[in-house]
Amino acid sequence: MRKNWILLTALCIFAGVFSSCKPKVHEKKEIVIAIIPKVDNAIFDQVKESALEAAKDLGVVVTWEPPTSIDGNKQKELIDNLIRYKVDGILISCNDAVMLKEPINRAMKAGIKVATFDSDSPYSDRLFYIGTDNKKAGKICAQTMLNLYAKAHKKPNKIVIVIGGMSALNMTDRISGFRSQISNSQIGEVFNCLEMPDYAKELLTYQLKRNKNINGVQMMWGVPVLNGLDSIKALSDFMKGGGISVFFDVSRPLLRYIKDNPNCATMKQNFHAMGYEGVKNLYNAIIDKPYELQMLYDVKVIDQSNAEKELDNL
């Protein structure tokens, strides 16, 4: 017996780093979750930051996979690539709810857990949606605008609506909510700016200069004014002339403007929750733990009364 023990010990020493006397234990594969925003812009920075924070807390890998354009086909290509890479989960803000239904379903059939944030594809097989209650947000925009008109002792005349992309469900839901509160006779046109900030600026500039009957602007998509209203001179002039505007999303330049001007407001979304809770909920689904089927958040109205406080918290 002693000779056998000495032989075993010698074999272990001889094997060194090439083998072990103990049975090999295979390390558990890292869980990889890919996040696909609509486009890589400042709007989604907080989603990215909070998603990476959740990844650190959970011990998973999160990759940021923005499409190269706003075309839904680009997100489709990304999903197909991620299926080939065999990631564990995909969290996507859909540019086109209809077009992305089948790619999402293919990923689910391939064993990848898919969920949506910010903009949903509800008729796909996705597991859950996390984001703004967009129909309610549209209603809140409308009521906020009506309140601003009342404070200014004005009535809605011709309100124009600026959106990012008509194929994105969050945009159509916001418009639907807005229209349910304000009569169609008071709404002028809906301008589809295809998630392109420069195009939005050009289109809005043209309309404000061409049509002097416009006395209200509702932006359902925040990027064009995040650098401040000075970046759209026609809109700045419109506001100085007493125009009423309701924006979407927040930035320091925009909040500073709202703080000094009583005839405008903006909507603050919970992007932190979309990133952090979105990754956490998807992680639970991946490891077969209970997860929420829907996580909806209300927008917060920021106007002159609370803009300074929001600036301090930014």
C-alpha atoms as a printed R data frame, in Angstrom:
    type eleno elety resid chain resno       x      y       z
1   ATOM     1    CA   MET     A     1   0.000  0.000   0.000
2   ATOM     2    CA   ARG     A     2   2.837  2.434   0.943
3   ATOM     3    CA   LYS     A     3   4.580  1.699  -2.384
4   ATOM     4    CA   ASN     A     4   1.376  2.456  -4.271
5   ATOM     5    CA   TRP     A     5   0.965  5.784  -2.422
6   ATOM     6    CA   ILE     A     6   4.597  6.759  -3.206
7   ATOM     7    CA   LEU     A     7   4.041  5.879  -6.877
8   ATOM     8    CA   LEU     A     8   0.862  7.948  -7.060
9   ATOM     9    CA   THR     A     9   2.641 10.915  -5.483
10  ATOM    10    CA   ALA     A    10   5.535 10.613  -7.940
11  ATOM    11    CA   LEU     A    11   3.146 10.506 -10.883
12  ATOM    12    CA   CYS     A    12   1.401 13.639  -9.647
13  ATOM    13    CA   ILE     A    13   4.700 15.512  -9.316
14  ATOM    14    CA   PHE     A    14   5.848 14.317 -12.733
15  ATOM    15    CA   ALA     A    15   2.599 15.418 -14.339
16  ATOM    16    CA   GLY     A    16   3.023 18.938 -12.879
17  ATOM    17    CA   VAL     A    17   1.000 21.535 -14.708
18  ATOM    18    CA   PHE     A    18   0.058 19.094 -17.468
19  ATOM    19    CA   SER     A    19  -2.407 17.160 -15.342
20  ATOM    20    CA   SER     A    20  -3.973 16.974 -11.926
21  ATOM    21    CA   CYS     A    21  -4.504 14.131  -9.507
22  ATOM    22    CA   LYS     A    22  -7.994 15.501  -8.886
23  ATOM    23    CA   PRO     A    23 -10.771 15.098 -11.451
24  ATOM    24    CA   LYS     A    24 -11.024 18.140 -13.746
25  ATOM    25    CA   VAL     A    25 -13.841 20.544 -12.943
26  ATOM    26    CA   HIS     A    26 -15.093 22.405 -16.020
27  ATOM    27    CA   GLU     A    27 -15.665 26.107 -15.443
28  ATOM    28    CA   LYS     A    28 -19.185 27.358 -15.986
29  ATOM    29    CA   LYS     A    29 -19.664 29.237 -19.275
30  ATOM    30    CA   GLU     A    30 -20.085 32.984 -18.908
31  ATOM    31    CA   ILE     A    31 -23.578 34.261 -19.592
32  ATOM    32    CA   VAL     A    32 -23.550 36.779 -22.449
33  ATOM    33    CA   ILE     A    33 -26.368 39.284 -22.956
34  ATOM    34    CA   ALA     A    34 -26.365 41.493 -26.053
35  ATOM    35    CA   ILE     A    35 -28.193 44.833 -26.024
36  ATOM    36    CA   ILE     A    36 -29.387 46.300 -29.318
37  ATOM    37    CA   PRO     A    37 -30.530 49.955 -29.086
38  ATOM    38    CA   LYS     A    38 -32.423 51.617 -31.933
39  ATOM    39    CA   VAL     A    39 -29.317 53.633 -32.702
40  ATOM    40    CA   ASP     A    40 -26.187 54.654 -30.813
41  ATOM    41    CA   ASN     A    41 -26.975 58.140 -29.507
42  ATOM    42    CA   ALA     A    42 -27.035 60.147 -26.288
43  ATOM    43    CA   ILE     A    43 -30.587 59.018 -25.505
44  ATOM    44    CA   PHE     A    44 -29.382 55.486 -24.753
45  ATOM    45    CA   ASP     A    45 -26.182 56.355 -22.855
46  ATOM    46    CA   GLN     A    46 -27.887 55.840 -19.491
47  ATOM    47    CA   VAL     A    47 -29.300 52.481 -20.625
48  ATOM    48    CA   LYS     A    48 -25.792 51.369 -21.551
49  ATOM    49    CA   GLU     A    49 -24.265 52.570 -18.271
50  ATOM    50    CA   SER     A    50 -26.906 50.949 -16.068
51  ATOM    51    CA   ALA     A    51 -26.795 47.694 -18.095
52  ATOM    52    CA   LEU     A    52 -23.031 47.476 -17.524
53  ATOM    53    CA   GLU     A    53 -23.639 48.170 -13.836
54  ATOM    54    CA   ALA     A    54 -26.087 45.258 -13.693
55  ATOM    55    CA   ALA     A    55 -23.601 43.028 -15.559
56  ATOM    56    CA   LYS     A    56 -20.963 43.760 -12.933
57  ATOM    57    CA   ASP     A    57 -23.358 43.029 -10.074
58  ATOM    58    CA   LEU     A    58 -24.603 39.788 -11.645
59  ATOM    59    CA   GLY     A    59 -21.264 38.529 -12.952
60  ATOM    60    CA   VAL     A    60 -22.372 38.351 -16.580
61  ATOM    61    CA   VAL     A    61 -21.053 39.804 -19.827
62  ATOM    62    CA   VAL     A    62 -23.061 42.558 -21.525
63  ATOM    63    CA   THR     A    63 -22.220 43.649 -25.063
64  ATOM    64    CA   TRP     A    64 -23.532 46.827 -26.714
65  ATOM    65    CA   GLU     A    65 -24.582 46.170 -30.331
66  ATOM    66    CA   PRO     A    66 -25.891 49.361 -31.999
67  ATOM    67    CA   PRO     A    67 -27.050 49.118 -35.635
68  ATOM    68    CA   THR     A    68 -25.201 51.137 -38.271
69  ATOM    69    CA   SER     A    69 -28.441 52.796 -39.393
70  ATOM    70    CA   ILE     A    70 -32.089 53.184 -38.373
71  ATOM    71    CA   ASP     A    71 -33.223 50.601 -40.934
72  ATOM    72    CA   GLY     A    72 -34.935 47.681 -39.193
73  ATOM    73    CA   ASN     A    73 -32.976 45.342 -41.494
74  ATOM    74    CA   LYS     A    74 -29.780 46.319 -39.678
75  ATOM    75    CA   GLN     A    75 -31.244 45.127 -36.366
76  ATOM    76    CA   LYS     A    76 -32.393 41.961 -38.144
77  ATOM    77    CA   GLU     A    77 -28.806 41.337 -39.290
78  ATOM    78    CA   LEU     A    78 -27.541 41.872 -35.753
79  ATOM    79    CA   ILE     A    79 -30.015 39.322 -34.361
80  ATOM    80    CA   ASP     A    80 -28.988 36.766 -36.994
81  ATOM    81    CA   ASN     A    81 -25.305 37.308 -36.135
82  ATOM    82    CA   LEU     A    82 -26.026 36.922 -32.428
83  ATOM    83    CA   ILE     A    83 -27.825 33.638 -33.130
84  ATOM    84    CA   ARG     A    84 -24.635 32.402 -34.815
85  ATOM    85    CA   TYR     A    85 -22.542 33.600 -31.871
86  ATOM    86    CA   LYS     A    86 -24.926 31.727 -29.532
87  ATOM    87    CA   VAL     A    87 -25.328 34.480 -26.966
88  ATOM    88    CA   ASP     A    88 -27.586 33.680 -24.031
89  ATOM    89    CA   GLY     A    89 -29.864 36.708 -24.194
90  ATOM    90    CA   ILE     A    90 -30.830 39.690 -26.354
91  ATOM    91    CA   LEU     A    91 -32.426 42.913 -25.107
92  ATOM    92    CA   ILE     A    92 -33.592 45.061 -28.028
93  ATOM    93    CA   SER     A    93 -35.318 48.389 -28.671
94  ATOM    94    CA   CYS     A    94 -37.156 47.694 -31.919
95  ATOM    95    CA   ASN     A    95 -36.964 50.114 -34.834
96  ATOM    96    CA   ASP     A    96 -39.674 48.150 -36.624
97  ATOM    97    CA   ALA     A    97 -42.099 46.076 -34.547
98  ATOM    98    CA   VAL     A    98 -43.407 44.092 -37.529
99  ATOM    99    CA   MET     A    99 -40.136 43.459 -39.368
100 ATOM   100    CA   LEU     A   100 -38.374 42.217 -36.230
101 ATOM   101    CA   LYS     A   101 -41.073 39.727 -35.244
102 ATOM   102    CA   GLU     A   102 -39.587 36.818 -37.236
103 ATOM   103    CA   PRO     A   103 -35.918 37.445 -36.307
104 ATOM   104    CA   ILE     A   104 -36.907 37.570 -32.636
105 ATOM   105    CA   ASN     A   105 -38.845 34.325 -33.036
106 ATOM   106    CA   ARG     A   106 -35.840 32.670 -34.722
107 ATOM   107    CA   ALA     A   107 -33.608 33.662 -31.821
108 ATOM   108    CA   MET     A   108 -36.097 32.259 -29.314
109 ATOM   109    CA   LYS     A   109 -36.279 28.972 -31.254
110 ATOM   110    CA   ALA     A   110 -32.480 28.852 -31.178
111 ATOM   111    CA   GLY     A   111 -32.625 28.889 -27.379
112 ATOM   112    CA   ILE     A   112 -31.745 32.580 -26.924
113 ATOM   113    CA   LYS     A   113 -33.891 34.500 -24.454
114 ATOM   114    CA   VAL     A   114 -35.118 37.719 -26.092
115 ATOM   115    CA   ALA     A   115 -36.773 40.718 -24.449
116 ATOM   116    CA   THR     A   116 -37.560 44.261 -25.578
117 ATOM   117    CA   PHE     A   117 -36.950 47.642 -23.980
118 ATOM   118    CA   ASP     A   118 -38.012 51.178 -24.924
119 ATOM   119    CA   SER     A   119 -39.835 50.057 -28.105
120 ATOM   120    CA   ASP     A   120 -41.679 46.733 -28.176
121 ATOM   121    CA   SER     A   121 -42.540 44.016 -30.699
122 ATOM   122    CA   PRO     A   122 -45.571 42.656 -28.827
123 ATOM   123    CA   TYR     A   123 -46.673 40.051 -31.401
124 ATOM   124    CA   SER     A   124 -43.309 38.316 -31.393
125 ATOM   125    CA   ASP     A   125 -42.321 35.529 -29.000
126 ATOM   126    CA   ARG     A   126 -40.214 37.896 -26.880
127 ATOM   127    CA   LEU     A   127 -40.336 37.142 -23.163
128 ATOM   128    CA   PHE     A   128 -41.083 40.591 -21.767
129 ATOM   129    CA   TYR     A   129 -41.097 44.345 -22.372
130 ATOM   130    CA   ILE     A   130 -39.519 46.893 -20.063
131 ATOM   131    CA   GLY     A   131 -39.855 50.607 -20.646
132 ATOM   132    CA   THR     A   132 -42.121 53.620 -20.724
133 ATOM   133    CA   ASP     A   133 -45.890 53.192 -20.792
134 ATOM   134    CA   ASN     A   134 -45.964 55.027 -24.103
135 ATOM   135    CA   LYS     A   135 -49.701 55.490 -24.611
136 ATOM   136    CA   LYS     A   136 -49.945 56.969 -21.146
137 ATOM   137    CA   ALA     A   137 -46.879 59.105 -21.895
138 ATOM   138    CA   GLY     A   138 -48.667 60.526 -24.948
139 ATOM   139    CA   LYS     A   139 -51.652 61.417 -22.784
140 ATOM   140    CA   ILE     A   140 -49.379 63.092 -20.239
141 ATOM   141    CA   CYS     A   141 -47.727 65.091 -23.042
142 ATOM   142    CA   ALA     A   142 -51.139 66.297 -24.205
143 ATOM   143    CA   GLN     A   143 -52.298 67.274 -20.727
144 ATOM   144    CA   THR     A   144 -48.990 69.039 -20.055
145 ATOM   145    CA   MET     A   145 -49.379 71.004 -23.280
146 ATOM   146    CA   LEU     A   146 -52.957 71.979 -22.446
147 ATOM   147    CA   ASN     A   147 -51.785 73.159 -19.003
148 ATOM   148    CA   LEU     A   148 -49.083 75.297 -20.636
149 ATOM   149    CA   TYR     A   149 -51.662 76.845 -22.964
150 ATOM   150    CA   ALA     A   150 -53.919 77.620 -20.005
151 ATOM   151    CA   LYS     A   151 -51.085 79.285 -18.053
152 ATOM   152    CA   ALA     A   152 -50.215 81.380 -21.104
153 ATOM   153    CA   HIS     A   153 -53.919 82.265 -21.594
154 ATOM   154    CA   LYS     A   154 -53.844 80.776 -25.082
155 ATOM   155    CA   LYS     A   155 -55.743 78.125 -27.002
156 ATOM   156    CA   PRO     A   156 -54.298 75.358 -29.187
157 ATOM   157    CA   ASN     A   157 -54.327 76.473 -32.789
158 ATOM   158    CA   LYS     A   158 -52.145 74.196 -34.873
159 ATOM   159    CA   ILE     A   159 -49.926 71.738 -33.002
160 ATOM   160    CA   VAL     A   160 -47.246 69.875 -34.950
161 ATOM   161    CA   ILE     A   161 -45.868 66.557 -33.735
162 ATOM   162    CA   VAL     A   162 -42.273 65.471 -34.359
163 ATOM   163    CA   ILE     A   163 -41.501 61.746 -34.093
164 ATOM   164    CA   GLY     A   164 -38.444 59.570 -34.680
165 ATOM   165    CA   GLY     A   165 -39.751 56.693 -36.806
166 ATOM   166    CA   MET     A   166 -43.311 55.675 -37.663
167 ATOM   167    CA   SER     A   167 -42.487 51.942 -37.647
168 ATOM   168    CA   ALA     A   168 -41.368 52.048 -33.988
169 ATOM   169    CA   LEU     A   169 -44.205 51.113 -31.645
170 ATOM   170    CA   ASN     A   170 -43.202 53.569 -28.916
171 ATOM   171    CA   MET     A   171 -43.710 56.448 -31.369
172 ATOM   172    CA   THR     A   172 -47.114 55.284 -32.625
173 ATOM   173    CA   ASP     A   173 -48.290 54.605 -29.067
174 ATOM   174    CA   ARG     A   174 -47.289 58.104 -27.958
175 ATOM   175    CA   ILE     A   175 -49.145 59.673 -30.874
176 ATOM   176    CA   SER     A   176 -52.197 57.556 -30.112
177 ATOM   177    CA   GLY     A   177 -52.195 58.696 -26.487
178 ATOM   178    CA   PHE     A   178 -51.713 62.331 -27.517
179 ATOM   179    CA   ARG     A   179 -54.562 62.234 -30.026
180 ATOM   180    CA   SER     A   180 -56.899 60.734 -27.434
181 ATOM   181    CA   GLN     A   181 -56.600 63.928 -25.364
182 ATOM   182    CA   ILE     A   182 -56.395 66.669 -27.997
183 ATOM   183    CA   SER     A   183 -58.840 67.056 -30.864
184 ATOM   184    CA   ASN     A   184 -57.635 66.332 -34.397
185 ATOM   185    CA   SER     A   185 -58.793 69.797 -35.467
186 ATOM   186    CA   GLN     A   186 -56.123 71.263 -33.156
187 ATOM   187    CA   ILE     A   187 -53.346 68.999 -34.480
188 ATOM   188    CA   GLY     A   188 -51.574 70.024 -37.666
189 ATOM   189    CA   GLU     A   189 -49.170 67.434 -39.048
190 ATOM   190    CA   VAL     A   190 -47.038 64.562 -37.780
191 ATOM   191    CA   PHE     A   191 -43.458 64.779 -39.033
192 ATOM   192    CA   ASN     A   192 -41.583 61.494 -39.293
193 ATOM   193    CA   CYS     A   193 -37.892 62.339 -38.903
194 ATOM   194    CA   LEU     A   194 -36.602 58.758 -39.127
195 ATOM   195    CA   GLU     A   195 -34.484 59.101 -35.954
196 ATOM   196    CA   MET     A   196 -32.263 61.593 -37.820
197 ATOM   197    CA   PRO     A   197 -31.566 64.707 -35.688
198 ATOM   198    CA   ASP     A   198 -30.335 66.889 -38.563
199 ATOM   199    CA   TYR     A   199 -33.336 66.007 -40.695
200 ATOM   200    CA   ALA     A   200 -35.617 66.820 -37.754
201 ATOM   201    CA   LYS     A   201 -33.999 70.244 -37.401
202 ATOM   202    CA   GLU     A   202 -34.327 70.994 -41.102
203 ATOM   203    CA   LEU     A   203 -37.928 69.806 -41.306
204 ATOM   204    CA   LEU     A   204 -39.017 71.683 -38.190
205 ATOM   205    CA   THR     A   205 -37.211 74.841 -39.323
206 ATOM   206    CA   TYR     A   206 -38.957 74.707 -42.689
207 ATOM   207    CA   GLN     A   207 -42.415 74.183 -41.168
208 ATOM   208    CA   LEU     A   208 -42.088 76.903 -38.520
209 ATOM   209    CA   LYS     A   209 -40.944 79.439 -41.102
210 ATOM   210    CA   ARG     A   210 -43.572 78.417 -43.653
211 ATOM   211    CA   ASN     A   211 -46.622 78.163 -41.401
212 ATOM   212    CA   LYS     A   212 -47.170 81.047 -39.001
213 ATOM   213    CA   ASN     A   213 -50.386 79.436 -37.688
214 ATOM   214    CA   ILE     A   214 -48.389 76.855 -35.700
215 ATOM   215    CA   ASN     A   215 -48.494 77.734 -31.991
216 ATOM   216    CA   GLY     A   216 -47.590 74.360 -30.484
217 ATOM   217    CA   VAL     A   217 -44.766 71.842 -31.002
218 ATOM   218    CA   GLN     A   218 -44.862 68.357 -29.493
219 ATOM   219    CA   MET     A   219 -41.636 66.371 -29.772
220 ATOM   220    CA   MET     A   220 -42.186 62.664 -29.133
221 ATOM   221    CA   TRP     A   221 -38.460 62.015 -29.612
222 ATOM   222    CA   GLY     A   222 -35.817 63.908 -27.691
223 ATOM   223    CA   VAL     A   223 -32.523 63.871 -29.584
224 ATOM   224    CA   PRO     A   224 -32.936 67.019 -31.757
225 ATOM   225    CA   VAL     A   225 -33.064 69.375 -28.749
226 ATOM   226    CA   LEU     A   226 -30.706 67.639 -26.313
227 ATOM   227    CA   ASN     A   227 -27.967 70.166 -27.151
228 ATOM   228    CA   GLY     A   228 -30.360 72.997 -26.360
229 ATOM   229    CA   LEU     A   229 -32.876 74.966 -28.376
230 ATOM   230    CA   ASP     A   230 -30.181 77.200 -29.822
231 ATOM   231    CA   SER     A   231 -29.277 74.289 -32.085
232 ATOM   232    CA   ILE     A   232 -32.631 74.860 -33.851
233 ATOM   233    CA   LYS     A   233 -32.817 78.648 -34.309
234 ATOM   234    CA   ALA     A   234 -36.319 78.578 -35.767
235 ATOM   235    CA   LEU     A   235 -37.587 76.707 -32.701
236 ATOM   236    CA   SER     A   236 -35.796 79.106 -30.376
237 ATOM   237    CA   ASP     A   237 -37.401 82.057 -32.201
238 ATOM   238    CA   PHE     A   238 -40.763 80.280 -32.064
239 ATOM   239    CA   MET     A   239 -40.473 79.970 -28.289
240 ATOM   240    CA   LYS     A   240 -39.412 83.602 -27.873
241 ATOM   241    CA   GLY     A   241 -42.523 84.556 -29.814
242 ATOM   242    CA   GLY     A   242 -44.730 82.805 -27.258
243 ATOM   243    CA   GLY     A   243 -44.964 79.343 -28.795
244 ATOM   244    CA   ILE     A   244 -45.786 76.334 -26.616
245 ATOM   245    CA   SER     A   245 -43.549 73.255 -26.725
246 ATOM   246    CA   VAL     A   246 -43.390 69.903 -24.958
247 ATOM   247    CA   PHE     A   247 -40.229 67.850 -25.455
248 ATOM   248    CA   PHE     A   248 -39.081 64.324 -24.619
249 ATOM   249    CA   ASP     A   249 -36.046 63.276 -22.535
250 ATOM   250    CA   VAL     A   250 -33.543 65.404 -20.645
251 ATOM   251    CA   SER     A   251 -30.095 66.970 -20.877
252 ATOM   252    CA   ARG     A   252 -28.368 69.810 -19.069
253 ATOM   253    CA   PRO     A   253 -28.817 72.346 -21.898
254 ATOM   254    CA   LEU     A   254 -32.507 71.488 -22.236
255 ATOM   255    CA   LEU     A   255 -33.183 71.643 -18.496
256 ATOM   256    CA   ARG     A   256 -31.396 74.990 -18.234
257 ATOM   257    CA   TYR     A   257 -33.657 76.332 -20.958
258 ATOM   258    CA   ILE     A   258 -36.821 74.984 -19.312
259 ATOM   259    CA   LYS     A   259 -35.737 76.487 -15.971
260 ATOM   260    CA   ASP     A   260 -35.772 79.963 -17.530
261 ATOM   261    CA   ASN     A   261 -38.863 79.601 -19.729
262 ATOM   262    CA   PRO     A   262 -42.440 79.026 -18.543
263 ATOM   263    CA   ASN     A   263 -43.973 77.933 -21.860
264 ATOM   264    CA   CYS     A   264 -42.302 74.543 -22.235
265 ATOM   265    CA   ALA     A   265 -41.738 71.205 -20.500
266 ATOM   266    CA   THR     A   266 -40.189 67.813 -21.151
267 ATOM   267    CA   MET     A   267 -40.747 64.161 -20.254
268 ATOM   268    CA   LYS     A   268 -38.160 62.186 -18.295
269 ATOM   269    CA   GLN     A   269 -38.008 58.430 -18.932
270 ATOM   270    CA   ASN     A   270 -36.558 55.840 -16.582
271 ATOM   271    CA   PHE     A   271 -33.606 54.760 -18.724
272 ATOM   272    CA   HIS     A   272 -31.702 53.502 -15.686
273 ATOM   273    CA   ALA     A   273 -34.399 50.910 -15.021
274 ATOM   274    CA   MET     A   274 -34.525 49.887 -18.685
275 ATOM   275    CA   GLY     A   275 -30.831 49.006 -18.546
276 ATOM   276    CA   TYR     A   276 -30.383 47.695 -15.022
277 ATOM   277    CA   GLU     A   277 -33.726 45.961 -14.431
278 ATOM   278    CA   GLY     A   278 -33.871 44.852 -18.064
279 ATOM   279    CA   VAL     A   279 -30.583 42.951 -17.766
280 ATOM   280    CA   LYS     A   280 -31.501 41.614 -14.317
281 ATOM   281    CA   ASN     A   281 -34.922 40.367 -15.464
282 ATOM   282    CA   LEU     A   282 -33.441 38.748 -18.574
283 ATOM   283    CA   TYR     A   283 -30.733 37.117 -16.479
284 ATOM   284    CA   ASN     A   284 -33.437 35.567 -14.285
285 ATOM   285    CA   ALA     A   285 -35.136 34.186 -17.386
286 ATOM   286    CA   ILE     A   286 -31.838 32.724 -18.654
287 ATOM   287    CA   ILE     A   287 -31.149 30.876 -15.391
288 ATOM   288    CA   ASP     A   288 -34.769 29.700 -15.129
289 ATOM   289    CA   LYS     A   289 -35.727 31.943 -12.240
290 ATOM   290    CA   PRO     A   290 -39.066 33.816 -12.108
291 ATOM   291    CA   TYR     A   291 -39.123 37.030 -14.146
292 ATOM   292    CA   GLU     A   292 -41.582 39.855 -14.803
293 ATOM   293    CA   LEU     A   293 -43.605 39.683 -18.033
294 ATOM   294    CA   GLN     A   294 -43.967 43.455 -18.279
295 ATOM   295    CA   MET     A   295 -42.323 46.367 -16.479
296 ATOM   296    CA   LEU     A   296 -43.912 49.739 -17.291
297 ATOM   297    CA   TYR     A   297 -42.766 53.149 -16.080
298 ATOM   298    CA   ASP     A   298 -44.496 56.514 -16.155
299 ATOM   299    CA   VAL     A   299 -42.755 59.558 -17.549
300 ATOM   300    CA   LYS     A   300 -41.994 62.407 -15.158
301 ATOM   301    CA   VAL     A   301 -43.046 65.898 -16.217
302 ATOM   302    CA   ILE     A   302 -40.292 68.491 -15.887
303 ATOM   303    CA   ASP     A   303 -41.266 72.128 -16.262
304 ATOM   304    CA   GLN     A   304 -40.100 75.442 -14.855
305 ATOM   305    CA   SER     A   305 -41.223 74.447 -11.351
306 ATOM   306    CA   ASN     A   306 -38.814 71.508 -10.969
307 ATOM   307    CA   ALA     A   307 -36.194 71.880 -13.711
308 ATOM   308    CA   GLU     A   308 -33.561 73.300 -11.372
309 ATOM   309    CA   LYS     A   309 -33.968 70.396  -8.951
310 ATOM   310    CA   GLU     A   310 -33.625 67.926 -11.835
311 ATOM   311    CA   LEU     A   311 -30.472 69.720 -12.948
312 ATOM   312    CA   ASP     A   312 -28.960 69.174  -9.498
313 ATOM   313    CA   ASN     A   313 -29.784 65.454  -9.725
314 ATOM   314    CA   LEU     A   314 -28.394 64.963 -13.225
